[in-house]
Amino acid sequence: MKKWKIALLGLGTVGSGVVTILQTHGERIRKQSGAELEVVGALVRNPAKPRKVQIGRDVLTTDIQTIWEREPDIVIDVMGGLDPTLGYIEEAISRKCHVVSANKEMLAAYGPHLHRLADEQNVSLLYEASVGGGIPILNALSQLLHANRITHVYGILNGTTNYILTKMEEENLAYEEVLARAQELGFAEADPTADVEGYDAFNKIRIIGHLCFGGKTQPLASEREGIISVTSEEIELYGKLGYRVKLLAVAERQGNSYSLRVGPTLVPHSHQLAGVKDEYNAVFVTGDIVGDLLFTGKGAGALPTGSAVVEDVLQVVSGRTFALEQEEVGTQTVVHEEAEASEAIAAFFTLPRRETDSAKIRLLSFLSSEAGFLHAVDTLEAGDASYIAAILSGADVQVLQAFAKHVNAVFHLRAVLDDRLAHAFREADVTLPI
């Protein structure tokens, strides 16, 4: 039985989860893989720090050179960040170490670069834990890429924001209240910027974009918006219209390139993503052969993420790696202009009470006759403001923004995930104002 020497870069929450799994499931791993895994080193800041796992003090070190002297076969990166982690991973690959990483920031920025280095050294590079925690989405995509061309990936990739939006809806609480609770429960960091402003989800969808559409192609468009502008009034109004607000991450083939987007999105109550609540993640994948697939599960935590790391280690033992899409993105892709023209959007307006009722009437009249094809609209009076939510097709966003400014309304635009609206728009055969 071959022994594989493992070095951990970091021994925090995820690193501790990895060690726990190797200790509690060691016998099963040996039987399933025919390999013995031994942790020979762990790079830490403070070896004397109390830890949640039992690990020999002789394994711990603060010196990266000690890690290299122990000649690991596999280096596991659970440190996070770019500096000094990127340099450590480049060094590991140059030493012909296989690499398993949970570092979404590094892989989003330097994934294609690291793939090139790994290919040159003929070593594996796997990073399932960087995207969906315990959800095996990247391994599934890597397998699908053998025959399928992935055309569309979208889903909920951040558990913190999904928890916040769930509680805002279910308990009718303000964003700030739920964020404070999430921080108390450990679902949100003390500095929640990466989560609530969409950076975390964007890094994850960017990694997916590299894997599905290749590392050489740059995205045609990239958009990122978090949830800090979402209000309980907005959630309530769209709920009345049959929609739930979710922070969705989307990667989609478009012509000769692809697009990436992260932002608050309206999801119909009937859609499977609408039922994904609290800290759970879910991802839809569309392949040109297999069609639609759904993956769901917990997207964070010591054991779910540690499980993804260990499974990647076993993939290394089996001789597998992730490979970026090699085909040119736009080879057989057709963009349907009609679908773009009929794309639905959601417009949310906040009118201060100091404005007269005439402003509200003018806005409703504009939405029903001049803004585009109106699918639905509703209003709410709460506190010192009036709120109007509308779902439109064929709308000119600049015109909407201009009219909102004209009536002194605060305006927020949301994407809508609902194919039924495009069909309704086309069947109505509406001629929009020029």
N, C-alpha and C positions, 0 to 999 in steps of 0.2 A: 504494500500500500504506500503510495507516494505521499510524502509530507510536504505541505505547502506552508512556507513561512510568510506570515502576514505582519505588516506594520501599519499602525493606525496613526494618522495625523489628526489629533484631537481626541478627547475623551469626555466630551460633554454629554448632552442628552442622547443624541443619536449614537455616538461612539459607545456609550455605556449600554445602550440597547443592543448594539452589535455584539459586545462581549457577553452580555446576558444570554443571547440566543446561542452563541457558540458554546457556552457552558451548559445550558439546559437542554440543548438539542444536539449536542456533540455526537452522541451515539447514532442517532438517526441520520445525521449528515454523513457520517462515515459509511453507513450502510447504503445510503442513496447515491453517494458520489464516488465511493471507492477511494476517498482521499482523506487524509488527516490534516486538519487546519490548526496551526499553532501561531498564536500571537507572540511575536518575538520582540516587539517594541511598540511603544505608544508615546508620541510627542505631546507633551503637556506644558502648560505654563508653570504649574506649581505641583511637584510630585507629592508634597506633604498634605495637599488638600483632601479632606474627607470625600469619599466617593460612594456612589450607590452600588458599585460592583466590587467584588473581591478580585484583585489583580495584584500580582507581586510587585513590590517596589523596584525590583531589579529590571522589570519590564519598562518602567517609566523613565523618560528622559526629557530634558529641556533642550538638547542639542541635536540638530538634524543630522550632523555627521555620525552620531551614534547610531541613528536609524540606518544609514547607508552601510556602516560597518557590520551590521547584523544581516546584511545581504537578503532582504525580503524578496519573495517571489511576487507578492501582491501588495500594493500600497493602497490603503483606503483613506480617502480624503473626507473627513467630517469636520474640518476646521471652518470652512466658509471664508468668504472674502477673496480679494485678489492678491494682496501683498501681505505675507510672502508666499502664499499658497501656490500661485501660478508658477513661480520659480521652482518650488519643491516638486510640483508635478512634472514640469519639463525635465528636471533632473532625474526623477524616477523613471520616466520613459527612456531617457538617454542611457540609463543603466539596465535597460531591458526588463523593467518591472511592469507587470500588468497593473492597470489603474482602475479602481472603482471609486466613484465620487458622488457625493450628495450636494455638491457646491453649485447651486443654480446660477449664482452671479457670475462665476468664472466660466461655466459652460455656455451661458448665453452670450458672453462676450468673446470667448476664445475657443469654443467648441470645435469649429472647423480646423483651426490651427493645431489643436491637440490631436485631432483625428489624423492630420497629415504626419505629425511626429510619430504617432502610434503605428501608422501604416509603414513608415520608413523602418521602424525598429521591429516590426512584426509582433507587436504585443496588443493585448486586448484593452479597450477603453469602454467601460460601461458606467451608466449613471442613472439607473432607474429611479433611485431615491431623490433625484434632483427635481422631479416634476410632481408625482402624485402620491408621495408617501408610500403606502403599501399597495397602491393600485398598479398592476403591471402594464401600464399603458405604453411605455417605450419598448419593452420587449415585444408586446403585441404588434406595435407599428413596425418594428424591425423585421418581424416574421412576415407581416403583410406585404412589406416592400419587395419580397422575393418575386411576387407575381402581380399584386395589385398596385395600381397607381393611386395614391391617396389624394383626394380632391378637396377634402374639407375636414377640419378638426375643430370642435368647439366644445366648451364646457365650463364647469365651475372648478377652478384650480387653486382657490385660496379658501381655506377653512375659516379663517378669522372673519373675513368679510361676509361669508355665507352665514355664520353664526349671528353677526350683528344684524344683517338684513332680516333674518328669521325672527329674531326677538323684537325688532322694531315693528314688524307686522303683527306678530302674535300678541304682543303686550302693549301695542300702540305707544311705544316709548321713543323719545328723541335719540338721535344718533349718539350724542355725547353721553347719555345715561347708559346705553348699552355698551359703548366702548369701555367705560369705567368698569362695568361688571365683567366684561371679557378679560380685562387686565387683571382683575381680582382672581378670576378663575384660571388664569394662565393661558387663555386662548389668544390673548393679544400681548405683544411685547410692550415694555415701558415706553419705548418709542415706536409707535405703530405705523410710521410713515410708509415703510415698504409694503405693508399689507393694504392699508386703507386708501393709499393713493395709486394702487395698481401696479407698483413696480414688481412685486413678487410674482403676480400672475403673468405679467408681461415677460419676465425672464423665462418663465416656464413655457409659455407659448412660443417664444423665440427658439428655445431648444427643440421643441416639436417641429417648428418650421425648418430648422437645419436638417433634422432627421428625415422629414417627409419630402422636402423640396430641394435639398442639396445645400452644401456649404458655400458654393461659388456664387449662387444667385442671391442678389440683395432684394429684400422685399420692396414691392412697388409702393406700398404705403404702410405706415406704422402709426397707430393711434393708441393713446393710453389715457384713461380717466379712471379715477377711483370712486369711492362711494361717499366722500365727505359732503357732497352737495345734495345727496338724497335725503328727503325729509319724510317723516311719518305721514304727513298729509299727502305727499306724492304717492307713497305706498298704498294708502287707503283709497285714493281716487282710482288708481290703476287697478286695484283689487276689485272695485265695483265694475270696472270695464272687462273683467275676466282675465287679468294678467298679474303676474308676480314679478317683482323687480329682483334680478340676480346680476351679480358681477360676472359677466361672461368673457372668456378669452377665446379668440377666433383666429384660425389660420386657414387661408383659402387660396387655391390656385386662381390666378387671374391673368389671362392672356399669356405673355411670355415671362411672367413673374408670379408673385404671390403677395398677399396682404396679411398683415397682423393687426389685430385690434383687441383692446381690453377696455371695457366700459360697462356701466349699468345698462341692462337690457331687459325689455319686457318679454316675459315668457308666458304663453297661455297656460291657464290652470290645467288644461288637458295634457300638456307636454310632460314627459317623464322628468325633465330637469326641474320642473316646478315643485316636484315632491322631494327634492334633495334638500334637506334642511340641516341646520346647526353646522357642525364643523366638518360635515361630509363633503367630499368632492365627487364629481362625475364628469365623464368625458365621452362625447359622441365622436365616432370616426366613420368617415365615408370612403370606401374603396371602390374602384370602378368594377370590380368583380364581386366582392363579398357584400357590397351594399353598406347598410348602416349597422354599426355595433355600438354598444353602450358599456362603459366600464365605470364602476362606482365603488366607493369605500372611503375609509378615513384617510385624509391627506396629510396627516402629521402625527407626531407622537414618537416616543422612544422605540416602542416595539414595532408599529407599522412601518416606520421609516427604516429601522434596523433590519426588519425582515427583507425589505427591498435591497438593502446593501448585501446581506448574506446571500440572497438569491443571485445577485450579480456575481458574487465571489464564486458560487457554484457554476455559473455560466462560464467564468474564466477557466475553471477546472475542466470543463467540458470542451474547451477550445473555441468558445463563441465570443463574438464581439458585436458592438453596434456598427453599422455601416451607413453612411449618409447616402441619400438618393443620388444616383449617378446620371440618370437621364435628364436632359435639359427640361426645365419646368414646363415650358410652353409648347412642347413638341406636338401634342394632340389636343390641346385645350382650346375650346371655343368660348368666347364671352358673349352672352346673350344680352344685347342692348335693351331688349324689351323688359327683361327681368330687372335691370338696373333702373329703368325709368319708373317701374311700378313698385319699387322698394318702399316699404312702409316705414314711417318714423313716428315717434311719439313726442309731442310738444307739451311742456308743462310750464304754465304761467302763474306767477304770483303777483297779485295786485294789492298794494297797500290800501287799507280801508279809507285813507284820506282821499283816494281817488273816488270820483262820483260813480254811481251805478251806470252812467252812460258809457264809461270806459269799458266796463264789463260787457255791456250790450254790444258796443262796437267790435270788441274782440270776438265775441261769439258769432256775430254777423259775418265778420271777416273769415273766420274758420269755416263757416258753413257755406260760403259762396265764392271766396276768392283765394283761399290758401292752398287748395288742392282738392283731392277726393277725400271727403271726410267719412271715415269708417265709424267713429264713435267719439263722443265728447261728454264730459260730466264736470260738475262744479262742486265746490265745498267752501263753506264759510266757517272759519275757525280763528279764534284769537283776534288779532288786528289785521287780518288779511283775507282776501278772496283767492281761491285757487281754481284753475281751469286746466283740465287734462284732455288732450285731443290726440287721436290716432289718424294719420293722414297718409295718403299715397300721392306721388307726383308733386310733392310740395317743394318749393324753392326755399331753402333754409335761410338765405340772405333776406328774402322778403319777410319770412316769419320774424327774423331778428329785428328788421326795420320796424315792423308793425308793433312788436313788443316794446321797442324803445319809444314809439309814438304814443303809446298809452301808458308809459311809465311802469311796465311790467318787467319783472325778473324772469328770464327765459332759460329753460334747460331742455336740451335735445337728447332723446334716448333712441337707441336702436330697438327694433321689434323683431322677435324671432317667431314669425307666423306666416307660413306659406299661403294660408287661406286668404290673406288680405290681397296678395298679388293676384290670385284667381278672381276675387271679387272685383278688383279694379279693372282687370281686363274684360270681364264679362259685362261690366257696366258701360264699357266703350265710351268713356268720358273724354270730352275735348277740354283740356285745361286752358285757363286764360294765359295769354302770352304776355 
